[in-house]
Amino acid sequence: MTWERKDLLGLRELSAAEIETILDEAGRFKQAAPEGAPLSGRTVAFLFSEASTRTRSSFEIAARRLGAEVLGFSVANSSLLKGETLLDTLWNLEAMGVDYFIVRHEQSGVLEPLAARTKASLVNAGDGAHEHPTQALLDLFTLREKKGGLKGLKVVIVGDIKHSRVARSNVYALKKFGAKVTLCGPQSLVPADLAALGVTLSHDLDAALEGADAVNVLRIQLERQKQNLITSVGDYYLAYGLTAERLKLAKPDCIVMHPGPMNRGVEISSHAADGPQSVILEQVANGVLVRMAVLSLLESRRKK
């Protein structure tokens, strides 16, 4: 299908066909490098008010592989700290010729009202606890590659669900393809209202892992917690840490995923993270392909 959207703000609003278009485009990039430089003459700017290693780096690599210029913009040294609004910052950089903004922000839903007021394309690189669409897309790409499809897969997402934009984007996307999703963690970190999304909620990781095709492990986001929601890191690891021994409760070919950053000995053991069932570094590699696909499709719309 042809791509019609100016921005990528989240996966909840995308159809299964649109998501599949992105995954297929990423698959083509995995088979062969892009012909020419599709983003030649374009400028991509990064507005990250939260720290990032994988997302920012892979987007920069993706943009350069497509021939774009990358603006080394630093929020920490910008006029945003002097009270300038995010919209005014976008408008000023847009006036300088920026075509794409990759934005990470601590406020949930911050991009929706801005997208309609900019000519440039906005890509959500994570907003608060709302969505992280490209992370979920690379998760789906990896799952589809490893399992041959998504329909009927049992995917367990374990960890700090309450504060996780990754979990929400994954749920929105996986449900569109008929996957069975279980969200697992202590009651304090698994909001009961998420059951309305058509997922199973569990507070027993051992039980949740039975029959699992994939387990996606999330870290505890202590920086977002305004109160202590776990008794201790040690207690959490005993109850919800993914270990090689615990992984035996899942299907023999269950794959281990993690969006990073990874805290070994807190939510996952090194044996599970580095073992033969782990696809964590493959996720990282696939992230470049998926972000190339997103930028390429957005560009295809701009050139109509």
Helices and strands as residue ranges (DSSP letters): H 16-31, E 43-48, H 54-65, E 69-71, G 75-77, G 79-82, H 86-95, E 100-105, H 112-115, E 121-127, H 133-147, E 154-158, H 165-176, E 180-184, G 187-189, G 192-197, E 200-202, H 205-209, E 214-217, G 222-224, H 233-240, H 244-247, E 255-257, H 270-274, H 280-302
